[in-house]
């Protein structure tokens, strides 16, 4: 059984480029999924915040569209793969997945097949309509009705599929919030600032989930620097997800004067993805992607935004975005098993 320092930001506000304050915290899905995976594997997961204050779930991360059921997300991926021969050419934005009703494709196909349409025909029909909606920035419901691609379904039936998906996503968001609120470590975390060098050395790995919070209190933190120095010395897994890699900016210099992770391959929430978020549209004071590159990172991001992507370089494990939550956790479990 390994002892994992689950390093969560306790920040509640983020300073934007214009000096205004924006609500922030940890991203619910990114905090819950790896935590549950580590616990299920039998590891001792110790929730730690820089100052011992209870972390706050980022309100934005609790929005329903970040909690679409996995079966709907997987089916949507099978739809977008029909848009081009090369999946790397597909650029799916947050706006398209959250505001056009595209992720309801699976539920629309179910309605078509229940009316006697062959599954392959239903998939092809919805994929064709989804491509039009994606390329023309139109709602899937409108495209299917206005372009006579409804397959015999009424506007109401198609809209019901979209509403059903949104309801399921809201229920999943609420469930994840309840689970996080029930975890003792998230209500009474350990203060990183109080841990001695010996106590830090007792950890076998560190994992930092995202949300914009880490950019506030993990990116320039002397205690985070101590933790990274101790764990890196013993070559323990140092893992982070999405905005969590901000903790790497606290890493001390090596003996040669270079950043501890200079030349390491890594990833994080990209500038392209950031510009699609609410905070990004309001104006970020700085970008994590750019900051890591400037520090000396060999940046390695996915061919397109919002898809799962994990990079492992020696003892450093980084995940790009919320979709990478489970894969990043699995990479940590693999490293601990090794």
C-alpha angles and dihedrals in degrees: 000000000000126000110230125196102218098201111199127177116244093197117128101183137042123206111230126209093267092051096254120132122244126193114255144154135134124333108249100219092045092050098044106041098054091040091055092045093052093047092047088054089057099252125145104246114195114192109219131182125186094249103020093253117137111262122242126226110239106246089219091056089056093058108123096241090067089059106054109150113264094241089059093047092049092049091048088055089055088053097049091049087068092060095079138006089240113054089203088071093062114099110190116184130203089246091057095050096044106036108031100057092238096137089063088075094107093053092047090051089051090055091049094049091047086060092054103269113141111251093240092050092047091050092049092048095050092042090054091050091045091053090054091047091048096047096042098037094239132140113265091230091056093047094050093050101036095044094045091246095125095108090221096311120129123236088251093055092050092046089050089059090054092046091047090054092049091050092051091049092050090050091050092049091051091048092052091048091052091049093051092047090053095055110101093213092058092053097039109023127176116257110241089204091065097052119105125222088257092052091048090052088056090072119092095199144357126223125187120190121205142243116127090281096091089060087062106045109009102049098070106021126134093206092051086051090055092050093049093047093051096045094042090052090059091041091239117164112276106196136175140164137218105325090000092092085074084089088069089068087068092059115122125239123269122240089269091058095252125124112275091246098038109147095013118134111238144148139208140164102319129231088244091057092042093057089059096056125088092249091047093052091048090052128269119229088221140352124239095211091056094042093055091049090050090050091057106272122150094225118219117181133169121271088252137019125268097021125118114272130165128182124199120189115169106305094343118100122181134174124202108218146342091291087062095059100105096037091051091050090049090052089054091050090050091051092049091049090052 
